[in-house]
Each structure stands twice: as structure tokens, then as C-alpha cells.
Amino acid sequence: MAIDRDQLAEHLRFAAELGVAGSSRDPAWRARRDRNHASALATIVEVGPTPEEALAALREKIGPSCTRCKLHALGRRQVVFGVGSPEATLMFVGEAPGADEDQQGEPFVGRAGQLLTRIIEAIGLRRQDVYIANVIKCRPPQNRNPEQDEVDTCQPFLFEQIDIIGPKVIVALGTFAARALLRTLDPISRLRGRVYDYRGAKLIPTFHPAFLLRNPGAKREVWEDMKKARDLLRPSSG
């Protein structure tokens, strides 16, 4: 049967892309070729989406007009997904979007968000170096606490964000976030001051920035918590 030169050339180009250089009837060469093929194919199989791509896919899965829980019918403007570095080693988790966040589509952009930015900068990082998200992605009416059915519906998306980013440290901001993540009814005053193992990260509960705006005397405790986070982020803390 005649050989199609174009097909042969295409086959050789594909082989070269897989790391195969030339051909031979030598058994040793064939064994080496097979190992190269296996290695190349294993590399193709193992390479998955980048964290940025995975977060984009998750965001698309949630959709811009999610209707999975009742909040879509209670006045929310938009889904507030999360913001920051997809490869962050430090992640902050709050409760739920507020009015400013619902308007702008980004978590922690109001007065509490401005204070959070200063807290981040105080440990030598920038806002764009970390990742910021909430337990739920839509604003509850009148900024009430999220209800259990809303948490049960939305929290799995937060878990996916955590697993994609793989942070070294997670800071839970406020009573609700800490309780939701740790599945406890203990108040933040009892939870903070300790470090918990959580989904491959170290979790540090602390006061919410909005609480600090009302109670500036609690800033010292938050600074102690953030120093723990900073120390855990250092390579030597391993």
C-alpha cells in the first residue's frame, strides 16, 4: 500500500512534539521510545487547570444570577464571588456581602473593607496578595445573619475556593464565619487565640473589621491574631 507523504510528515511532527527523535529497529531504541511516549502522555494527563482557570470555572458554574437559595428573590443585586490572588497563601473569610459589596460585586469594599486592607498591609502584604471571600455569596436583606439553608446551599462553593487556592492560613473574620467554618456555636471570644487545622490550612478566628469600627479597643487582640498568621506564613514555620 502506498504511503501518504503528508500523513507521514504529520505523524513525524507529532512524534517530535512527544519527544521522539527519529526511528530505528534497534530494540533498545524502541524501549527508550516507549518510555518517552509514556512520560509525555503522563505529563499530558497530570496537567490540570491553573488555580486562576479553576476559579473562573467555578465562578461560571455559580453563574451571575444564581437562584439556588431564596436570597436571589430577597433584593440582592449580584453574586459576590471573591477577589484576590488565585495562588494566595493567606485567605480571609467573612460572613456575607453588605450593601457596598452587593453594589460593587467585590467583598470587603466598605469601611470594614478599608480597615481590612490596613490590617493586611500591617503584616507586610497587599490586598492583591491575599484572597478574600465570604461564607455566602449574596447579601441577606438588611444585612441579617445568613440562615442555615442559605449557608448549606452556598458554603460548598467556599470549600471549592479554599481547595483550589490551597492557602497556608485562613483567617475567619467574625463570629458567624468562625462558627460556620468550625461548625460550633462557641462565640468568637472563645474561639480566637487558637489555631485550628482546617482543609489543609491553619485557621485563625479573629474579630470582624466591622466589630473593630465599633470597638476599637479590640484592635490589640486582632493584631495578636494577625501576628500568628504572619508567623505561620513564614517558610521557617513550615
GROMACS elastic network, one bead per residue, 0.5 to 0.9 nm:
[ bonds ]
;  ai    aj funct       b0    kb
    3     6     6  0.88293   500
    3     7     6  0.79924   500
    3     8     6  0.73834   500
    4     7     6  0.53655   500
    4     8     6  0.62562   500
    4     9     6  0.87366   500
    5     9     6  0.60933   500
    5    10     6  0.85605   500
    6     9     6  0.51236   500
    6    10     6  0.61705   500
    6    11     6  0.85798   500
    7    10     6  0.50821   500
    7    11     6  0.61099   500
    7    12     6  0.86535   500
    8    11     6  0.50441   500
    8    12     6  0.62334   500
    8    13     6  0.86661   500
    9    12     6  0.51346   500
    9    13     6  0.62128   500
    9    14     6  0.86719   500
   10    13     6  0.50998   500
   10    14     6  0.62368   500
   10    15     6  0.85874   500
   11    14     6  0.51662   500
   11    15     6  0.61375   500
   11    16     6  0.86348   500
   12    16     6  0.61127   500
   12    17     6  0.86823   500
   12    20     6  0.84827   500
   12    21     6  0.87573   500
   12    22     6  0.80582   500
   13    16     6  0.50941   500
   13    17     6  0.64030   500
   13    18     6  0.88842   500
   14    17     6  0.51383   500
   14    18     6  0.65679   500
   14    19     6  0.89752   500
   14    20     6  0.87197   500
   15    18     6  0.51243   500
   15    19     6  0.65644   500
   15    20     6  0.52299   500
   15    21     6  0.75632   500
   15    22     6  0.86320   500
   15    37     6  0.86098   500
   16    19     6  0.50538   500
   16    21     6  0.58772   500
   16    22     6  0.80699   500
   17    20     6  0.72242   500
   18    21     6  0.89897   500
   18    36     6  0.73442   500
   18    37     6  0.64086   500
   18    39     6  0.88148   500
   18    40     6  0.57492   500
   18    41     6  0.80298   500
   19    33     6  0.84915   500
   19    36     6  0.64805   500
   19    37     6  0.75109   500
   19    40     6  0.74124   500
   20    23     6  0.80267   500
   20    33     6  0.63673   500
   20    36     6  0.69871   500
   20    37     6  0.76340   500
   21    33     6  0.86029   500
   23    26     6  0.88373   500
   23    29     6  0.78391   500
   23    30     6  0.80990   500
   23    33     6  0.86091   500
   24    27     6  0.81747   500
   24    29     6  0.64128   500
   24    30     6  0.71397   500
   25    28     6  0.86723   500
   25    29     6  0.73458   500
   25    30     6  0.71090   500
   26    29     6  0.52736   500
   26    30     6  0.64214   500
   26    31     6  0.88728   500
   27    30     6  0.50012   500
   27    31     6  0.62018   500
   27    32     6  0.86613   500
   28    31     6  0.51484   500
   28    32     6  0.62858   500
   28    33     6  0.85794   500
   29    32     6  0.51113   500
   29    33     6  0.60675   500
   29    34     6  0.86457   500
   30    34     6  0.61679   500
   30    35     6  0.86704   500
   31    34     6  0.51358   500
   31    35     6  0.63417   500
   31    36     6  0.87172   500
   32    35     6  0.51070   500
   32    36     6  0.62289   500
   32    37     6  0.86544   500
   33    36     6  0.50896   500
   33    37     6  0.61829   500
   33    38     6  0.86552   500
   34    37     6  0.50401   500
   34    38     6  0.61685   500
   34    39     6  0.85767   500
   35    38     6  0.50952   500
   35    39     6  0.60908   500
   35    40     6  0.85438   500
   36    39     6  0.50878   500
   36    40     6  0.60564   500
   36    41     6  0.85132   500
   37    40     6  0.51704   500
   37    41     6  0.60860   500
   37    42     6  0.84917   500
   38    41     6  0.51790   500
   38    42     6  0.60173   500
   38    43     6  0.85766   500
   39    42     6  0.50976   500
   39    43     6  0.62321   500
   39    44     6  0.87333   500
   40    43     6  0.51474   500
   40    44     6  0.63675   500
   40    45     6  0.88017   500
   41    44     6  0.50116   500
   41    45     6  0.62341   500
   41    46     6  0.86471   500
   42    45     6  0.50789   500
   42    46     6  0.60646   500
   42    47     6  0.86336   500
   43    46     6  0.52103   500
   43    47     6  0.61789   500
   44    47     6  0.56510   500
   44    48     6  0.85913   500
   45    48     6  0.77059   500
   47    50     6  0.87660   500
   48    54     6  0.89771   500
   49    52     6  0.78331   500
   49    53     6  0.55971   500
   49    54     6  0.58447   500
   50    53     6  0.50929   500
   50    54     6  0.61005   500
   50    55     6  0.85701   500
   50    86     6  0.86867   500
   50   164     6  0.87707   500
   51    55     6  0.60361   500
   51    56     6  0.84719   500
   51    86     6  0.54826   500
   51    87     6  0.66222   500
   51   164     6  0.57351   500
   51   165     6  0.61236   500
   52    55     6  0.52461   500
   52    56     6  0.61998   500
   52    57     6  0.86655   500
   52    85     6  0.82685   500
   52    86     6  0.53327   500
   52    87     6  0.79071   500
   52   164     6  0.86816   500
   52   165     6  0.86216   500
   53    56     6  0.50447   500
   53    57     6  0.61762   500
   53    58     6  0.86344   500
   53    86     6  0.89395   500
   54    57     6  0.50482   500
   54    58     6  0.61835   500
   54    59     6  0.85723   500
   54    86     6  0.89794   500
   54   161     6  0.87765   500
   54   164     6  0.67817   500
   55    59     6  0.60540   500
   55    60     6  0.85178   500
   55    86     6  0.73684   500
   55   160     6  0.86057   500
   55   161     6  0.68390   500
   55   164     6  0.70626   500
   55   165     6  0.83375   500
   56    59     6  0.50403   500
   56    60     6  0.61803   500
   56    61     6  0.85936   500
   57    60     6  0.50421   500
   57    61     6  0.61325   500
   57    62     6  0.87293   500
   58    62     6  0.62706   500
   58    63     6  0.85190   500
   58   157     6  0.77736   500
   58   160     6  0.79275   500
   58   161     6  0.80182   500
   59    62     6  0.52327   500
   59    63     6  0.61750   500
   59    64     6  0.80086   500
   59    81     6  0.68209   500
   60    64     6  0.75257   500
   62    65     6  0.80344   500
   62    66     6  0.61022   500
   62    68     6  0.89597   500
   62    79     6  0.85442   500
   62    81     6  0.87189   500
   62   157     6  0.80624   500
   63    66     6  0.55162   500
   63    79     6  0.79734   500
   64    78     6  0.67129   500
   64    79     6  0.59485   500
   64    80     6  0.88795   500
   65    72     6  0.75634   500
   65    77     6  0.88183   500
   65    78     6  0.66134   500
   65    79     6  0.66936   500
   66    69     6  0.79259   500
   66    72     6  0.68356   500
   66    78     6  0.84654   500
   66    79     6  0.70788   500
   67    70     6  0.70374   500
   67    71     6  0.77065   500
   67    72     6  0.55293   500
   67    73     6  0.80088   500
   68    71     6  0.84487   500
   68    72     6  0.79342   500
   68   150     6  0.87259   500
   68   153     6  0.69378   500
   68   154     6  0.81945   500
   69    72     6  0.66892   500
   69    73     6  0.85137   500
   69   149     6  0.75937   500
   69   150     6  0.59038   500
   69   153     6  0.65715   500
   69   154     6  0.80510   500
   70    73     6  0.56488   500
   70    74     6  0.67703   500
   70   149     6  0.89056   500
   70   150     6  0.74450   500
   71    75     6  0.71270   500
   71    76     6  0.64964   500
   71   138     6  0.66746   500
   71   139     6  0.73100   500
   71   140     6  0.63419   500
   71   141     6  0.79489   500
   71   150     6  0.76503   500
   72    75     6  0.66438   500
   72    76     6  0.58290   500
   72    77     6  0.80490   500
   72    78     6  0.83258   500
   72    79     6  0.89236   500
   72   138     6  0.76387   500
   72   139     6  0.89869   500
   73    76     6  0.72789   500
   74   139     6  0.88684   500
   74   140     6  0.74032   500
   74   141     6  0.63590   500
   75   139     6  0.81344   500
   75   140     6  0.80461   500
   75   141     6  0.66649   500
   76    79     6  0.79418   500
   76    99     6  0.89742   500
   76   102     6  0.67867   500
   76   103     6  0.89933   500
   76   138     6  0.62618   500
   76   139     6  0.55748   500
   76   140     6  0.71217   500
   76   141     6  0.74615   500
   77   102     6  0.58602   500
   77   103     6  0.67108   500
   77   105     6  0.86219   500
   77   138     6  0.80920   500
   77   139     6  0.80647   500
   78   102     6  0.60331   500
   78   103     6  0.75707   500
   78   104     6  0.86584   500
   78   105     6  0.65067   500
   78   137     6  0.85621   500
   78   138     6  0.67617   500
   78   139     6  0.83264   500
   79    97     6  0.88980   500
   79   102     6  0.74535   500
   79   105     6  0.67040   500
   79   106     6  0.89435   500
   79   137     6  0.54809   500
   79   138     6  0.52922   500
   79   139     6  0.82420   500
   80    83     6  0.88949   500
   80    96     6  0.87239   500
   80    97     6  0.68133   500
   80   101     6  0.70385   500
   80   102     6  0.67043   500
   80   104     6  0.84075   500
   80   106     6  0.56062   500
   80   107     6  0.64605   500
   80   133     6  0.82164   500
   80   134     6  0.83138   500
   80   136     6  0.84823   500
   80   138     6  0.61096   500
   80   139     6  0.83344   500
   81   105     6  0.75196   500
   81   106     6  0.71680   500
   81   107     6  0.77717   500
   81   133     6  0.68028   500
   81   134     6  0.80020   500
   81   136     6  0.87868   500
   81   137     6  0.58221   500
   81   138     6  0.86166   500
   82   105     6  0.85263   500
   82   106     6  0.63671   500
   82   107     6  0.62076   500
   82   131     6  0.72597   500
   82   132     6  0.56475   500
   82   134     6  0.73325   500
   82   137     6  0.82253   500
   82   161     6  0.87901   500
   83    86     6  0.84747   500
   83   106     6  0.65546   500
   83   107     6  0.70320   500
   83   128     6  0.80307   500
   83   130     6  0.83870   500
   83   131     6  0.57407   500
   83   132     6  0.54185   500
   83   133     6  0.67469   500
   84    87     6  0.87074   500
   84    88     6  0.75591   500
   84    91     6  0.88897   500
   84   127     6  0.69905   500
   84   129     6  0.64728   500
   84   130     6  0.54762   500
   84   132     6  0.62146   500
   84   133     6  0.89071   500
   85    88     6  0.50670   500
   85    89     6  0.88198   500
   85   127     6  0.88168   500
   85   128     6  0.59345   500
   85   129     6  0.55674   500
   85   130     6  0.55852   500
   85   131     6  0.54805   500
   85   132     6  0.88416   500
   85   165     6  0.84010   500
   86   130     6  0.83050   500
   86   131     6  0.69939   500
   86   161     6  0.89634   500
   86   164     6  0.78701   500
   86   165     6  0.55342   500
   86   166     6  0.89192   500
   87    90     6  0.89984   500
   87   129     6  0.84689   500
   87   130     6  0.82036   500
   87   131     6  0.82799   500
   87   164     6  0.85488   500
   87   165     6  0.54541   500
   87   166     6  0.74222   500
   87   167     6  0.74818   500
   88    91     6  0.67301   500
   88   128     6  0.88008   500
   88   129     6  0.60973   500
   88   131     6  0.59051   500
   88   165     6  0.65274   500
   88   166     6  0.77351   500
   88   167     6  0.58831   500
   88   168     6  0.82073   500
   89   129     6  0.82654   500
   89   130     6  0.68265   500
   89   131     6  0.82647   500
   89   165     6  0.79184   500
   89   166     6  0.72027   500
   89   169     6  0.63047   500
   89   170     6  0.84466   500
   89   233     6  0.71925   500
   90   129     6  0.79948   500
   90   130     6  0.52604   500
   90   131     6  0.65981   500
   90   132     6  0.88588   500
   90   167     6  0.54336   500
   90   168     6  0.60840   500
   90   170     6  0.58785   500
   90   171     6  0.76378   500
   90   229     6  0.80909   500
   90   233     6  0.76630   500
   91   130     6  0.57047   500
   91   132     6  0.58187   500
   91   133     6  0.78249   500
   91   162     6  0.81525   500
   91   165     6  0.86364   500
   91   167     6  0.61812   500
   91   168     6  0.81326   500
   91   169     6  0.63384   500
   91   171     6  0.62351   500
   91   172     6  0.85941   500
   92   130     6  0.76378   500
   92   131     6  0.62698   500
   92   133     6  0.63556   500
   92   134     6  0.80586   500
   92   169     6  0.86081   500
   92   170     6  0.57344   500
   92   172     6  0.60464   500
   92   173     6  0.69241   500
   93   131     6  0.85904   500
   93   132     6  0.60608   500
   93   133     6  0.50603   500
   93   135     6  0.66189   500
   93   158     6  0.88214   500
   93   170     6  0.72023   500
   93   171     6  0.62542   500
   93   173     6  0.59075   500
   93   174     6  0.89132   500
   93   177     6  0.66109   500
   93   178     6  0.85666   500
   94    97     6  0.83083   500
   94   107     6  0.84254   500
   94   108     6  0.84212   500
   94   132     6  0.78641   500
   94   133     6  0.63410   500
   94   135     6  0.62268   500
   94   136     6  0.86393   500
   94   171     6  0.86583   500
   94   172     6  0.62791   500
   94   174     6  0.68902   500
   94   176     6  0.79679   500
   94   177     6  0.55275   500
   94   178     6  0.85350   500
   94   208     6  0.75932   500
   95   133     6  0.85604   500
   95   134     6  0.51655   500
   95   135     6  0.52369   500
   95   136     6  0.67193   500
   95   137     6  0.89979   500
   95   145     6  0.78933   500
   95   146     6  0.78341   500
   95   172     6  0.87352   500
   95   173     6  0.73482   500
   95   174     6  0.73985   500
   95   175     6  0.84827   500
   95   176     6  0.59636   500
   95   177     6  0.50522   500
   95   178     6  0.87798   500
   95   180     6  0.87658   500
   95   208     6  0.89748   500
   96   101     6  0.89502   500
   96   107     6  0.81702   500
   96   133     6  0.84755   500
   96   134     6  0.52115   500
   96   135     6  0.60941   500
   96   136     6  0.52558   500
   96   137     6  0.62579   500
   96   138     6  0.65481   500
   96   139     6  0.59782   500
   96   140     6  0.74718   500
   96   143     6  0.81087   500
   96   145     6  0.80234   500
   96   146     6  0.73590   500
   96   177     6  0.87190   500
   97   100     6  0.77686   500
   97   101     6  0.52343   500
   97   102     6  0.59629   500
   97   105     6  0.85982   500
   97   106     6  0.81312   500
   97   107     6  0.60736   500
   97   108     6  0.74776   500
   97   134     6  0.71054   500
   97   136     6  0.77005   500
   97   137     6  0.66363   500
   97   138     6  0.59922   500
   97   140     6  0.77664   500
   97   143     6  0.79866   500
   98   101     6  0.52292   500
   98   102     6  0.59722   500
   98   103     6  0.85476   500
   98   107     6  0.81757   500
   98   108     6  0.81082   500
   98   110     6  0.82181   500
   98   138     6  0.85536   500
   98   139     6  0.57313   500
   98   140     6  0.79085   500
   98   142     6  0.85790   500
   98   143     6  0.60663   500
   99   102     6  0.50795   500
   99   103     6  0.61752   500
   99   104     6  0.86974   500
   99   110     6  0.83570   500
   99   139     6  0.72383   500
   99   142     6  0.85697   500
   99   143     6  0.76949   500
  100   103     6  0.50774   500
  100   104     6  0.61304   500
  100   105     6  0.81869   500
  100   106     6  0.83778   500
  100   107     6  0.84961   500
  100   108     6  0.80609   500
  100   109     6  0.64086   500
  100   110     6  0.56598   500
  101   104     6  0.51530   500
  101   105     6  0.53539   500
  101   106     6  0.52038   500
  101   107     6  0.52850   500
  101   108     6  0.63625   500
  101   109     6  0.60073   500
  101   110     6  0.71623   500
  101   139     6  0.81145   500
  102   105     6  0.54060   500
  102   106     6  0.74217   500
  102   107     6  0.82409   500
  102   138     6  0.72295   500
  102   139     6  0.62293   500
  103   106     6  0.83006   500
  104   107     6  0.83948   500
  104   109     6  0.79086   500
  106   109     6  0.65947   500
  106   132     6  0.89413   500
  106   133     6  0.86990   500
  107   110     6  0.86474   500
  107   113     6  0.75787   500
  107   132     6  0.67152   500
  107   133     6  0.62796   500
  107   134     6  0.72617   500
  107   137     6  0.89182   500
  108   111     6  0.80110   500
  108   112     6  0.63953   500
  108   114     6  0.73629   500
  108   116     6  0.75187   500
  108   117     6  0.87160   500
  108   132     6  0.78882   500
  108   133     6  0.85556   500
  109   112     6  0.72134   500
  109   114     6  0.63818   500
  110   113     6  0.50037   500
  110   114     6  0.62683   500
  110   115     6  0.87446   500
  111   114     6  0.50835   500
  111   115     6  0.63803   500
  111   116     6  0.86642   500
  111   209     6  0.85245   500
  111   210     6  0.76862   500
  111   213     6  0.82904   500
  112   115     6  0.51197   500
  112   116     6  0.62017   500
  112   117     6  0.87193   500
  112   208     6  0.80835   500
  112   209     6  0.50186   500
  112   211     6  0.84979   500
  112   212     6  0.83308   500
  112   213     6  0.72466   500
  113   117     6  0.62153   500
  113   118     6  0.87376   500
  113   209     6  0.73059   500
  113   210     6  0.83876   500
  114   117     6  0.50972   500
  114   118     6  0.65214   500
  114   119     6  0.88008   500
  114   209     6  0.88598   500
  115   118     6  0.51002   500
  115   119     6  0.62764   500
  115   120     6  0.87076   500
  115   209     6  0.62808   500
  115   210     6  0.83933   500
  115   212     6  0.86525   500
  115   213     6  0.82890   500
  116   120     6  0.61942   500
  116   121     6  0.86066   500
  116   127     6  0.86202   500
  116   208     6  0.87874   500
  116   209     6  0.61577   500
  117   120     6  0.51112   500
  117   121     6  0.62446   500
  117   122     6  0.86318   500
  117   126     6  0.74472   500
  117   127     6  0.58769   500
  118   121     6  0.50092   500
  118   122     6  0.60831   500
  118   126     6  0.88072   500
  118   127     6  0.87501   500
  119   122     6  0.50438   500
  119   123     6  0.69793   500
  119   209     6  0.89698   500
  119   222     6  0.87655   500
  119   223     6  0.80264   500
  119   226     6  0.79678   500
  120   123     6  0.57028   500
  120   124     6  0.69566   500
  120   125     6  0.56368   500
  120   126     6  0.62007   500
  120   127     6  0.64620   500
  120   130     6  0.83536   500
  120   226     6  0.84609   500
  121   124     6  0.50838   500
  121   126     6  0.54742   500
  121   127     6  0.74054   500
  122   125     6  0.73110   500
  122   223     6  0.87677   500
  122   226     6  0.87593   500
  123   126     6  0.88913   500
  123   226     6  0.71862   500
  123   227     6  0.72234   500
  123   229     6  0.87050   500
  123   230     6  0.62955   500
  124   230     6  0.85254   500
  125   128     6  0.82991   500
  125   129     6  0.62971   500
  125   130     6  0.77552   500
  126   129     6  0.52211   500
  126   130     6  0.71562   500
  127   130     6  0.57467   500
  127   131     6  0.78141   500
  127   132     6  0.86215   500
  128   131     6  0.73573   500
  131   165     6  0.84075   500
  131   167     6  0.87008   500
  133   136     6  0.84137   500
  133   137     6  0.80670   500
  133   158     6  0.75660   500
  133   161     6  0.85622   500
  134   137     6  0.62409   500
  134   155     6  0.87941   500
  134   158     6  0.73268   500
  134   177     6  0.78015   500
  135   146     6  0.88833   500
  135   151     6  0.70416   500
  135   154     6  0.72052   500
  135   155     6  0.56674   500
  135   157     6  0.86124   500
  135   158     6  0.62232   500
  135   176     6  0.87351   500
  135   177     6  0.64213   500
  135   180     6  0.75797   500
  135   181     6  0.82083   500
  136   139     6  0.79834   500
  136   146     6  0.75799   500
  136   150     6  0.73472   500
  136   151     6  0.62379   500
  136   153     6  0.85252   500
  136   154     6  0.53844   500
  136   155     6  0.61678   500
  136   157     6  0.84601   500
  136   158     6  0.76376   500
  137   154     6  0.70138   500
  137   155     6  0.87836   500
  137   157     6  0.89070   500
  137   158     6  0.87792   500
  139   142     6  0.83795   500
  139   143     6  0.66129   500
  139   144     6  0.86206   500
  139   146     6  0.85402   500
  140   143     6  0.52178   500
  140   144     6  0.57475   500
  140   145     6  0.70667   500
  140   146     6  0.63257   500
  140   147     6  0.87807   500
  141   144     6  0.61083   500
  143   146     6  0.84516   500
  144   147     6  0.86187   500
  145   176     6  0.77069   500
  146   149     6  0.83504   500
  146   150     6  0.62391   500
  146   151     6  0.65231   500
  146   176     6  0.86092   500
  147   150     6  0.53448   500
  147   151     6  0.63493   500
  147   152     6  0.87532   500
  148   151     6  0.50245   500
  148   152     6  0.60385   500
  148   153     6  0.85426   500
  149   152     6  0.50454   500
  149   153     6  0.61771   500
  149   154     6  0.86701   500
  150   153     6  0.52081   500
  150   154     6  0.61691   500
  150   155     6  0.82129   500
  151   154     6  0.52572   500
  151   155     6  0.53834   500
  151   156     6  0.86071   500
  151   180     6  0.80623   500
  152   155     6  0.57879   500
  152   156     6  0.74103   500
  153   156     6  0.69854   500
  153   157     6  0.84700   500
  154   157     6  0.57355   500
  154   158     6  0.71717   500
  155   158     6  0.50648   500
  155   159     6  0.64203   500
  155   160     6  0.87793   500
  155   180     6  0.86483   500
  155   181     6  0.89093   500
  156   160     6  0.63016   500
  156   161     6  0.87120   500
  157   160     6  0.50092   500
  157   161     6  0.63052   500
  157   162     6  0.87251   500
  158   162     6  0.62507   500
  158   163     6  0.86275   500
  159   162     6  0.50853   500
  159   163     6  0.61666   500
  159   164     6  0.85951   500
  159   199     6  0.84833   500
  160   163     6  0.50606   500
  160   164     6  0.60526   500
  160   165     6  0.85449   500
  161   164     6  0.51749   500
  161   165     6  0.61087   500
  161   166     6  0.82774   500
  162   165     6  0.53232   500
  162   166     6  0.57032   500
  162   167     6  0.68926   500
  162   170     6  0.88089   500
  162   199     6  0.78013   500
  163   166     6  0.51605   500
  163   167     6  0.81408   500
  163   199     6  0.74562   500
  163   200     6  0.85001   500
  164   167     6  0.87264   500
  166   169     6  0.89107   500
  166   199     6  0.85022   500
  166   200     6  0.74401   500
  166   201     6  0.74413   500
  167   170     6  0.67392   500
  167   200     6  0.80964   500
  167   201     6  0.61867   500
  167   202     6  0.85791   500
  168   200     6  0.75298   500
  168   202     6  0.63440   500
  168   203     6  0.87988   500
  168   232     6  0.77991   500
  168   233     6  0.67786   500
  169   201     6  0.53223   500
  169   203     6  0.58686   500
  169   204     6  0.74850   500
  169   229     6  0.65252   500
  169   230     6  0.89256   500
  169   232     6  0.71651   500
  169   233     6  0.70388   500
  170   198     6  0.82995   500
  170   201     6  0.66338   500
  170   202     6  0.60966   500
  170   204     6  0.62102   500
  170   205     6  0.83617   500
  170   229     6  0.82308   500
  171   178     6  0.86596   500
  171   202     6  0.84404   500
  171   203     6  0.57697   500
  171   205     6  0.56888   500
  171   206     6  0.69773   500
  171   225     6  0.87561   500
  171   226     6  0.84097   500
  171   229     6  0.77626   500
  172   175     6  0.82601   500
  172   176     6  0.87415   500
  172   177     6  0.56141   500
  172   178     6  0.52113   500
  172   179     6  0.89390   500
  172   181     6  0.79038   500
  172   203     6  0.70027   500
  172   204     6  0.61024   500
  172   206     6  0.61847   500
  172   207     6  0.82145   500
  172   208     6  0.82431   500
  173   176     6  0.79786   500
  173   177     6  0.59692   500
  173   178     6  0.67836   500
  173   204     6  0.87405   500
  173   205     6  0.62678   500
  173   206     6  0.54624   500
  173   207     6  0.56199   500
  173   209     6  0.74272   500
  174   177     6  0.57015   500
  174   178     6  0.62179   500
  174   179     6  0.85773   500
  174   188     6  0.64783   500
  174   205     6  0.70875   500
  174   206     6  0.59372   500
  174   209     6  0.79659   500
  174   210     6  0.87720   500
  174   211     6  0.79198   500
  175   178     6  0.52929   500
  175   179     6  0.59714   500
  175   180     6  0.84668   500
  175   185     6  0.89643   500
  175   186     6  0.82983   500
  175   187     6  0.59977   500
  175   189     6  0.82732   500
  175   191     6  0.85734   500
  175   205     6  0.81422   500
  175   206     6  0.80881   500
  175   207     6  0.72455   500
  175   208     6  0.76661   500
  176   179     6  0.51647   500
  176   180     6  0.60011   500
  176   181     6  0.85587   500
  176   187     6  0.87010   500
  176   188     6  0.82685   500
  177   180     6  0.51479   500
  177   181     6  0.61189   500
  177   182     6  0.84410   500
  177   205     6  0.83341   500
  178   181     6  0.53244   500
  178   182     6  0.59296   500
  178   183     6  0.79694   500
  178   184     6  0.80929   500
  178   186     6  0.89417   500
  178   187     6  0.86269   500
  178   188     6  0.70019   500
  178   191     6  0.77149   500
  178   192     6  0.88780   500
  178   203     6  0.89669   500
  178   204     6  0.85204   500
  178   205     6  0.57844   500
  178   206     6  0.80710   500
  179   182     6  0.52407   500
  179   183     6  0.52999   500
  179   185     6  0.59313   500
  179   186     6  0.69314   500
  179   187     6  0.77080   500
  179   188     6  0.78959   500
  179   191     6  0.86751   500
  180   183     6  0.51345   500
  180   184     6  0.70602   500
  180   185     6  0.86524   500
  181   184     6  0.81481   500
  181   198     6  0.84796   500
  182   185     6  0.88742   500
  182   196     6  0.86352   500
  182   198     6  0.82488   500
  184   187     6  0.85821   500
  186   189     6  0.81463   500
  186   190     6  0.63353   500
  186   191     6  0.66182   500
  187   190     6  0.54894   500
  187   191     6  0.64001   500
  187   192     6  0.87829   500
  188   192     6  0.57728   500
  188   205     6  0.70456   500
  188   206     6  0.68968   500
  188   207     6  0.69808   500
  189   192     6  0.57805   500
  189   193     6  0.83784   500
  189   206     6  0.82998   500
  189   207     6  0.82216   500
  190   193     6  0.78975   500
  190   194     6  0.89808   500
  191   194     6  0.66423   500
  191   195     6  0.89467   500
  191   204     6  0.86538   500
  191   205     6  0.63707   500
  191   206     6  0.80327   500
  192   195     6  0.79911   500
  192   204     6  0.68719   500
  192   206     6  0.54020   500
  192   207     6  0.79758   500
  192   221     6  0.87277   500
  192   225     6  0.76514   500
  193   204     6  0.76421   500
  193   205     6  0.74569   500
  193   206     6  0.77958   500
  193   221     6  0.82164   500
  193   224     6  0.80609   500
  193   225     6  0.65460   500
  194   203     6  0.85499   500
  194   204     6  0.66109   500
  194   205     6  0.75654   500
  194   225     6  0.85317   500
  195   202     6  0.62561   500
  195   203     6  0.56527   500
  195   204     6  0.51514   500
  195   205     6  0.77325   500
  195   228     6  0.84710   500
  196   201     6  0.82952   500
  196   202     6  0.55595   500
  196   204     6  0.65956   500
  196   205     6  0.86871   500
  197   200     6  0.67770   500
  197   201     6  0.59473   500
  197   203     6  0.60801   500
  198   201     6  0.51081   500
  198   202     6  0.58229   500
  198   203     6  0.59410   500
  199   202     6  0.82110   500
  199   203     6  0.89925   500
  202   229     6  0.85221   500
  202   232     6  0.80801   500
  203   229     6  0.87462   500
  204   225     6  0.69675   500
  204   226     6  0.84304   500
  204   228     6  0.80865   500
  204   229     6  0.72342   500
  205   225     6  0.77449   500
  206   221     6  0.78985   500
  206   222     6  0.59874   500
  206   225     6  0.64717   500
  206   226     6  0.84210   500
  207   210     6  0.83228   500
  207   211     6  0.64734   500
  207   212     6  0.71243   500
  207   218     6  0.78214   500
  207   219     6  0.85441   500
  207   221     6  0.81630   500
  207   222     6  0.64059   500
  208   211     6  0.52296   500
  208   212     6  0.66519   500
  208   222     6  0.88769   500
  209   213     6  0.64314   500
  209   214     6  0.89362   500
  210   213     6  0.51471   500
  210   214     6  0.67548   500
  210   215     6  0.86493   500
  211   214     6  0.52638   500
  211   215     6  0.58877   500
  211   216     6  0.80038   500
  211   218     6  0.83078   500
  212   217     6  0.74731   500
  212   218     6  0.61454   500
  212   219     6  0.63337   500
  212   222     6  0.87550   500
  213   216     6  0.58228   500
  214   217     6  0.89506   500
  215   218     6  0.59291   500
  215   219     6  0.79721   500
  216   219     6  0.56173   500
  216   220     6  0.85996   500
  217   220     6  0.68279   500
  217   221     6  0.85096   500
  218   221     6  0.55035   500
  218   222     6  0.66327   500
  218   223     6  0.88532   500
  219   222     6  0.50515   500
  219   223     6  0.60976   500
  219   224     6  0.86769   500
  220   223     6  0.50533   500
  220   224     6  0.63591   500
  220   225     6  0.87774   500
  221   224     6  0.51075   500
  221   225     6  0.63549   500
  221   226     6  0.86969   500
  222   226     6  0.61133   500
  222   227     6  0.85703   500
  223   226     6  0.50241   500
  223   227     6  0.61227   500
  223   228     6  0.86916   500
  224   227     6  0.51519   500
  224   228     6  0.65162   500
  224   229     6  0.88926   500
  225   228     6  0.51784   500
  225   229     6  0.65043   500
  225   230     6  0.88127   500
  226   230     6  0.61060   500
  226   231     6  0.85447   500
  227   231     6  0.61076   500
  227   232     6  0.85552   500
  228   231     6  0.51562   500
  228   232     6  0.61993   500
  228   233     6  0.86730   500
  229   232     6  0.51427   500
  229   233     6  0.62688   500
  229   234     6  0.89514   500
  230   233     6  0.51686   500
  230   234     6  0.66528   500
  231   234     6  0.53856   500
  231   235     6  0.87306   500
  231   236     6  0.85600   500
  231   237     6  0.65998   500
  232   235     6  0.78345   500
  232   236     6  0.83474   500
  232   237     6  0.54099   500
  232   238     6  0.74228   500
  233   236     6  0.84668   500
  233   237     6  0.69724   500
  233   238     6  0.81488   500
  234   237     6  0.55233   500
  234   238     6  0.73867   500
  235   238     6  0.54637   500
